[in-house]
Amino acid sequence: MSSKRLNEINKELKIYINESSFISNKCRNKLLKIFGEEFSINFDLDNYKNVDLSIKDDFKVLYREDLYESSEKIKDLDDLEERYARFKEKADKLLSRKEIDFKNKSNMNNISNLIVVICIIIIMIAALVFGVSALLNGNYIDCLWFLVLLSWIVSPSLKEKINNRFIQAKNYLKSLLKKVK
């Protein structure tokens, strides 16, 4: 039996466990369920904080310091490799589906920021039109509301937040234009 190959498999199992744990405990438990199905082992899939999984030299599986034996005995290294290949294929499919896509998440944040900036501009234009028309028509109380709204927009903390939104939207639009060119 090749102890070197068994060590490689155990390292890969540790990587799979870590990647799935990073995504969520639910994902990790699905991964362990897939492993259990391929190796005919019934694990206790509770939400443990730490999970270790490895295959011993006698083809028994060590899971959370408990030894499990496959109900369909693993005959030799080739049988182990075949089961592991099926597990690996399903695990890769699971992890690629659950993978966190920071790029798309960032694009969604930029698009929502752009929508907020457009709404702010529309509100500011509407308030300006309302305030100027109120001043011209002699409705000084309505004009006073315009000044209250204007002072609220000009407050330092809000002004900084709005400025940051405008800068972020401008940078996003520039990056879109670069991609188009």
C-alpha positions in Angstrom: 0.0 0.0 0.0 1.3 3.5 -0.9 1.5 5.5 2.3 2.5 8.5 0.3 -0.7 8.5 -1.7 -2.8 8.0 1.5 -1.1 11.1 3.0 -1.9 13.1 -0.1 -5.6 12.0 0.1 -5.7 13.0 3.8 -4.2 16.4 3.1 -6.8 16.9 0.3 -9.6 15.9 2.7 -8.3 18.4 5.2 -8.4 21.1 2.5 -12.0 20.1 1.5 -13.1 20.3 5.1 -11.5 23.7 5.6 -12.9 25.2 2.4 -16.4 23.9 3.2 -16.2 25.1 6.8 -15.2 28.6 5.5 -18.4 28.7 3.5 -20.7 27.4 6.3 -21.3 24.5 8.7 -24.2 23.4 6.5 -21.8 23.1 3.5 -19.3 21.2 5.6 -22.0 18.8 6.7 -23.1 18.3 3.1 -19.5 17.5 2.2 -19.3 15.0 5.1 -22.6 13.4 3.9 -21.1 13.0 0.4 -18.0 11.4 1.9 -20.2 9.1 4.0 -22.3 8.1 0.9 -19.2 7.3 -1.2 -17.4 5.4 1.5 -20.6 3.7 3.0 -20.1 5.3 6.4 -22.8 6.8 8.6 -21.3 9.8 10.4 -22.7 11.8 13.3 -23.2 15.1 11.4 -23.7 17.5 14.3 -22.6 21.1 14.2 -19.2 20.5 15.8 -16.8 23.4 15.9 -13.8 21.3 14.7 -14.0 18.4 12.4 -11.1 16.2 11.4 -11.4 13.5 8.7 -8.7 11.1 7.6 -8.2 7.6 6.3 -6.0 5.2 8.2 -3.6 2.6 6.7 -6.2 -0.2 7.4 -8.8 1.8 5.4 -10.7 2.8 8.5 -11.9 6.4 8.6 -11.0 8.6 11.6 -13.7 11.2 12.2 -13.5 13.4 15.3 -11.3 10.9 17.1 -13.7 8.0 16.4 -12.8 5.1 14.0 -15.5 4.2 11.4 -15.4 1.2 9.1 -17.1 1.1 5.8 -20.1 -1.2 5.6 -18.9 -2.1 2.1 -15.3 -3.0 2.9 -12.6 -1.1 1.0 -10.6 -3.9 -0.7 -7.4 -2.2 -1.7 -5.9 1.1 -2.7 -7.5 1.0 -6.2 -11.0 0.7 -4.6 -10.1 3.6 -2.3 -8.9 5.7 -5.2 -12.1 5.0 -7.1 -14.4 6.0 -4.2 -12.2 9.0 -3.5 -12.4 10.1 -7.1 -16.2 10.0 -7.0 -16.2 11.9 -3.7 -13.8 14.5 -5.1 -16.0 15.1 -8.2 -19.1 15.6 -6.1 -17.2 17.8 -3.5 -15.7 20.0 -6.3 -19.2 20.5 -7.7 -20.6 21.4 -4.3 -17.8 23.8 -3.4 -18.0 25.5 -6.8 -21.7 26.0 -6.4 -21.3 27.4 -2.9 -18.3 29.6 -3.7 -18.5 33.2 -2.6 -18.1 35.4 -5.6 -16.7 38.7 -4.3 -16.6 40.2 -7.8 -20.3 39.9 -8.4 -21.1 41.0 -4.9 -18.9 44.1 -5.5 -20.7 44.8 -8.8 -24.1 44.6 -7.0 -22.9 47.0 -4.3 -21.7 49.4 -7.0 -25.0 49.2 -9.0 -27.0 49.7 -5.8 -24.8 52.7 -5.0 -25.4 54.1 -8.5 -29.1 53.8 -8.0 -28.9 55.6 -4.6 -26.8 58.4 -6.2 -29.4 58.8 -9.0 -32.2 59.0 -6.4 -30.3 61.6 -4.4 -29.8 63.7 -7.5 -33.5 63.5 -8.4 -34.5 64.5 -4.8 -32.0 67.4 -4.8 -33.4 68.6 -8.2 -37.0 68.3 -7.1 -36.2 70.1 -3.8 -34.5 72.9 -5.7 -37.4 73.3 -8.1 -39.9 73.2 -5.3 -37.9 75.8 -3.2 -37.3 78.2 -6.1 -41.0 78.0 -7.2 -42.1 78.5 -3.6 -39.9 81.6 -3.3 -41.1 83.0 -6.6 -44.8 82.4 -5.7 -44.4 84.0 -2.3 -45.0 80.8 -0.2 -42.3 81.6 2.3 -43.2 78.7 4.7 -42.6 76.2 1.8 -39.4 78.1 1.1 -38.4 77.6 4.8 -38.9 73.9 4.4 -36.5 74.1 1.4 -33.9 75.8 3.6 -34.3 73.1 6.3 -33.8 70.4 3.7 -30.8 72.3 2.3 -29.2 72.7 5.7 -29.7 69.0 6.4 -27.9 68.1 3.1 -25.1 70.5 3.8 -24.4 69.0 7.3 -20.8 67.8 7.5 -21.3 64.1 8.2 -24.1 63.7 5.6 -22.1 65.8 3.1 -19.1 63.4 3.5 -21.3 60.3 3.1 -22.9 61.7 -0.1 -19.5 62.8 -1.4 -18.2 59.2 -0.9 -21.2 57.8 -2.7 -20.6 60.1 -5.6 -16.9 59.2 -5.8 -17.7 55.5 -5.7 -20.3 55.9 -8.4 -17.8 58.0 -10.5 -15.1 55.3 -10.2 -17.5 52.5 -11.1 -18.7 54.4 -14.2 -15.0 55.0 -15.2 -14.2 51.3 -14.8 -17.3 50.4 -16.9 -16.1 52.8 -19.6 -12.6 51.3 -19.6 -14.2 47.8 -20.1 -16.3 49.1 -23.0 -13.3 50.6 -24.8 
